[in-house]
Amino acid sequence: MPNTSVATKLDPREEHFRIPGPRDGLSLFLRFLPAAGTAFRPRRAVLYVHGATFPSALSIAHRFDGKSWRDALNEAGFDVWGLDFHGFGHSDRYPEMELPPGDNPPLCIAEDAAQQVTAAVRFILAHQELKALSLIAHSWGSMPACRFAGENPEAVDRLVLFGPIGRRGPRRYETPPIFPAWRIVTAQDQWNRFIEDVPAGEPPVLSRSHFEEWSERYLDSDPESRRREPHGVKTPLGPFSEIIKAWHGQLAYDPAKVRAPVAIVRGEWDGLIPDDDARWLFDAFARSPIKRDVKIGRGTHLMHLESMRLALRRESIDFLRGDDAASVPA
């Protein structure tokens, strides 16, 4: 279903694009903020691939105390793009989202989302006259991002996987549950996610005032959110269903197909990628020539919105610059 909401520019220089998606009649929304100045020749572009419940404007482009992760990347010389998957932000909604959730299987699975990433990357490379770009993917977004990277190695310079989902062994006598097409996610649901992994007795990693500002923008991402009680955003359930499948032995892509340098960046309190999952994923990227596994203290699965977000930005920028390439034998 066409998304008729008007996207607000988060920066005066920001450009918006609506491009055809892989599904007939549905378009994708892209935000673009070029670096004001860069030493990169040719220019370096980064595409942000969001996670399971909120779009790019609320993650890489959201400003806390006047500065976003996107701003930091711009200052380092990177042009930054943000993609909203179908059913999120300003991209078109799936027609199935107008039907009862139980009428269809989960929407926006990784196979479908990887095709959306393909459409976005092809547009970006043509628009900027580039041969390749880098990807930053959060959480479930690592699945379509890595699926794309494995199928299109020539188009990907580097991959930063922030809080990615790893594979866990199959559970004996247990199959993954079956999920509906979509669900409603409230602001309270999001707040619960922000606090659930912070150990008891530890200071908060996100201030309530920052969250209140963020949550209003979150509700803005769905024009119908405030007509519901409680207020909430209609969200495709394909991403969540695939996280559960990955924890039952069914990861939606093969890490061994990825040939780009890969950095796994995670918080020490990230309950979705504990050490064992990170170790499995690190080893599974068997063909990646350069690999990092970076664990940042006092961070959860939503560290890009928390007090340790500056460390996350530094680690991602350091890796994307590619300074480590000089030490790798030819």
C-alpha positions in Angstrom: 0.0 0.0 0.0 1.5 3.4 -0.9 2.9 5.4 2.0 1.6 8.9 1.6 3.2 10.3 4.8 5.6 13.3 4.2 9.1 12.6 5.3 10.7 15.4 7.4 14.2 16.4 6.6 16.4 15.7 9.6 19.1 18.0 8.2 18.8 20.9 5.7 21.2 19.1 3.4 19.4 15.8 3.5 18.0 14.4 0.2 15.1 12.0 -0.1 14.5 9.4 -2.8 11.7 7.1 -3.6 12.7 4.1 -5.8 11.0 1.0 -7.1 11.2 -2.0 -4.8 11.4 -5.6 -5.9 7.7 -6.1 -5.5 5.5 -4.5 -8.2 3.7 -1.4 -7.1 5.7 -0.9 -3.9 8.4 1.8 -3.5 11.3 2.1 -1.1 12.4 5.3 0.7 16.0 6.4 1.0 17.6 9.2 3.0 20.9 10.6 1.9 23.3 12.9 3.6 26.5 13.6 1.7 29.6 14.5 3.6 30.3 18.3 3.4 33.9 17.5 2.7 35.9 14.3 2.2 39.4 13.2 1.5 38.2 10.0 -0.1 38.8 9.7 -3.8 36.5 8.3 -5.1 33.9 9.2 -2.5 33.0 6.6 0.1 29.3 5.7 0.7 27.7 3.8 3.6 24.2 2.3 3.5 22.6 1.7 6.9 20.3 -1.4 7.2 18.0 -1.2 10.1 16.8 -3.9 12.5 13.5 -5.5 13.4 11.3 -2.7 14.8 12.3 0.9 13.7 13.6 2.6 10.6 16.8 4.5 9.7 15.6 7.9 10.9 15.3 6.5 14.4 18.6 4.8 14.5 21.6 6.1 12.5 20.1 9.5 11.8 18.5 10.2 15.2 20.3 13.1 17.0 20.9 12.8 20.7 22.2 16.1 22.2 22.4 17.5 18.6 24.5 14.7 17.0 23.8 11.4 15.3 25.9 8.4 14.2 25.3 9.6 10.7 26.8 13.0 11.6 29.9 11.3 12.9 30.3 9.3 9.7 29.8 12.5 7.7 32.5 14.3 9.7 34.8 11.3 8.9 34.2 11.9 5.2 31.5 9.2 4.5 28.3 9.9 2.5 25.5 8.2 4.4 22.3 6.5 3.1 19.5 5.1 5.2 17.0 2.5 3.8 13.5 1.9 5.2 12.3 -1.6 4.4 8.7 -2.2 3.3 6.4 -1.8 6.2 8.8 0.6 8.0 9.2 4.4 8.1 8.4 6.0 4.8 8.6 3.0 2.5 5.4 1.6 1.2 3.5 -0.9 3.4 2.7 -4.4 2.4 -0.9 -4.7 1.3 -1.1 -7.7 3.7 -0.7 -5.2 6.6 -4.2 -4.1 6.0 -5.5 -7.6 6.6 -5.8 -9.4 10.0 -2.3 -10.5 11.0 -3.2 -14.2 11.1 -4.2 -14.2 7.4 -0.6 -14.3 6.1 2.9 -15.5 7.0 5.4 -13.1 8.5 6.3 -10.2 6.3 9.7 -8.8 5.4 11.8 -12.0 5.7 15.5 -11.8 4.8 15.1 -13.2 1.3 12.6 -10.4 0.5 14.6 -7.8 2.4 17.8 -8.7 0.6 16.1 -7.9 -2.7 15.2 -4.5 -1.2 18.8 -4.0 -0.3 19.8 -4.9 -3.8 17.4 -2.3 -5.3 18.8 0.3 -2.9 22.5 -0.5 -3.6 22.0 -0.5 -7.3 20.3 2.9 -7.1 23.0 4.4 -4.9 26.0 3.1 -6.9 24.4 4.5 -10.1 23.5 7.8 -8.4 27.0 8.4 -7.1 28.8 6.7 -9.9 30.6 4.3 -7.5 31.6 0.6 -7.9 31.0 -0.4 -4.3 29.9 0.8 -0.9 30.0 -0.2 2.7 27.1 -1.5 4.8 26.3 -1.0 8.5 23.6 -3.4 9.7 21.9 -3.6 13.0 20.5 -6.8 14.6 18.2 -8.7 12.2 19.4 -6.3 9.5 22.6 -8.3 9.4 20.7 -11.1 7.7 19.6 -9.3 4.5 22.8 -7.3 4.5 25.0 -10.3 4.6 22.7 -12.2 2.2 23.2 -9.4 -0.3 27.0 -9.2 0.4 27.4 -12.9 -0.2 25.5 -12.7 -3.5 27.2 -9.5 -4.7 30.8 -9.5 -3.4 31.9 -6.9 -5.9 29.4 -4.3 -4.5 30.5 -4.4 -0.9 33.7 -2.8 0.5 33.2 -3.5 4.2 30.6 -4.7 6.6 29.9 -3.4 10.1 27.5 -5.7 11.9 26.2 -4.0 15.1 24.6 -6.5 17.5 24.1 -9.1 14.7 22.1 -12.3 15.2 24.1 -15.6 15.3 23.1 -19.2 14.8 22.4 -21.4 17.7 22.2 -25.2 17.5 18.8 -26.9 16.7 16.7 -27.6 19.8 15.9 -31.3 20.1 12.2 -32.1 19.8 11.4 -28.4 19.3 10.5 -26.4 16.2 10.3 -22.6 15.9 6.9 -21.1 16.6 4.7 -19.9 13.7 4.2 -16.1 13.7 1.6 -13.9 12.0 2.3 -11.3 9.3 2.6 -8.3 11.6 2.1 -7.0 15.2 1.7 -3.7 17.1 4.8 -2.4 18.9 4.1 0.3 21.6 6.4 2.9 23.0 6.3 0.9 26.3 7.4 -2.2 24.4 10.4 -0.2 23.2 11.2 1.1 26.6 11.1 -2.4 28.0 13.7 -3.4 25.4 16.0 -0.6 26.4 16.1 -1.6 30.1 15.7 -5.4 30.1 19.4 -6.2 29.6 20.9 -3.7 32.0 22.0 -5.6 35.1 20.2 -4.8 38.4 21.9 -2.0 40.3 23.6 -0.5 37.3 22.9 3.1 36.3 20.6 3.5 33.3 22.2 3.6 29.8 19.5 5.8 28.3 17.9 8.8 30.0 14.1 8.9 30.2 14.1 12.3 28.6 16.1 11.1 25.6 13.7 8.1 25.3 10.6 10.3 25.5 11.9 12.5 22.6 12.8 9.3 20.6 9.5 7.6 21.3 7.5 10.5 20.0 9.4 10.2 16.7 8.9 6.5 16.8 5.1 6.9 16.9 5.4 9.4 14.1 6.8 6.6 11.9 3.3 5.2 11.5 0.6 7.7 10.7 -2.0 5.6 12.4 -0.1 4.9 15.6 -1.9 7.4 17.8 -5.3 6.2 16.7 -4.6 2.9 18.5 -5.0 2.4 22.2 -2.4 2.0 23.5 -0.5 4.0 20.8 1.7 1.7 18.7 3.4 1.1 15.4 2.3 -1.7 13.0 5.4 -3.7 12.4 6.2 -6.7 10.0 7.0 -9.8 11.9 9.4 -11.5 9.4 12.5 -10.1 11.2 11.5 -11.3 14.7 10.4 -14.7 13.3 13.9 -15.1 11.7 15.7 -14.3 14.9 13.8 -17.1 16.6 14.6 -19.4 13.7 18.3 -18.6 13.9 18.2 -19.6 17.5 16.7 -23.0 16.4 19.5 -23.6 13.9 18.1 -21.9 10.8 20.1 -18.7 10.0 18.7 -16.9 6.9 22.1 -16.6 5.2 25.4 -18.4 4.9 28.3 -16.3 6.4 30.8 -18.3 4.5 29.7 -16.6 1.3 30.7 -13.2 2.5 34.1 -12.1 1.2 34.2 -8.5 2.5 36.0 -7.5 5.7 33.6 -7.8 8.6 33.4 -6.2 12.0 31.1 -7.5 14.7 30.5 -4.8 17.2 28.4 -5.5 20.3 27.7 -4.4 23.9 28.7 -6.5 26.9 25.1 -6.6 28.0 23.6 -7.5 24.6 21.4 -10.5 25.4 20.8 -11.2 21.7 24.5 -11.9 20.9 26.3 -13.3 23.8 29.9 -14.5 23.6 29.2 -18.0 22.3 27.0 -16.6 19.4 29.7 -14.0 18.5 32.4 -16.7 18.4 30.3 -18.9 16.2 29.5 -16.0 13.8 33.2 -14.8 13.8 34.4 -18.3 12.8 31.5 -18.7 10.3 32.8 -15.7 8.2 35.5 -18.1 7.0 36.2 -16.2 3.7 36.3 -12.7 5.1 40.0 -11.5 4.8 39.7 -9.2 7.8 37.6 -9.8 10.9 37.0 -8.0 14.1 34.9 -8.9 17.2 34.6 -5.8 19.3 32.8 -5.9 22.7 32.0 -2.5 24.3 31.4 -2.2 28.0 28.0 -1.0 29.4 26.2 -1.5 26.1 23.1 -3.4 25.2 21.5 -4.4 21.9 20.4 -0.8 21.4 23.8 0.8 22.2 23.5 3.2 19.2 20.9 5.1 21.3 22.6 4.7 24.7 25.4 6.3 26.7 28.1 4.2 24.9 27.0 5.3 21.5 30.2 7.4 21.0 32.3 4.3 21.4 30.2 2.5 18.8 30.6 5.3 16.4 34.4 5.4 16.9 34.7 1.6 16.3 32.6 1.7 13.2 34.4 4.6 11.7 37.8 3.1 12.5 36.9 -0.1 10.7 35.3 1.5 7.7 38.3 3.7 7.1 40.2 0.4 6.4 43.4 1.3 8.2 44.0 -2.3 9.0 44.2 -3.2 5.3 47.9 -2.0 5.2 49.0 -4.8 7.5 47.4 -7.6 5.5 49.7 -9.4 3.1 48.8 -9.1 -0.6 
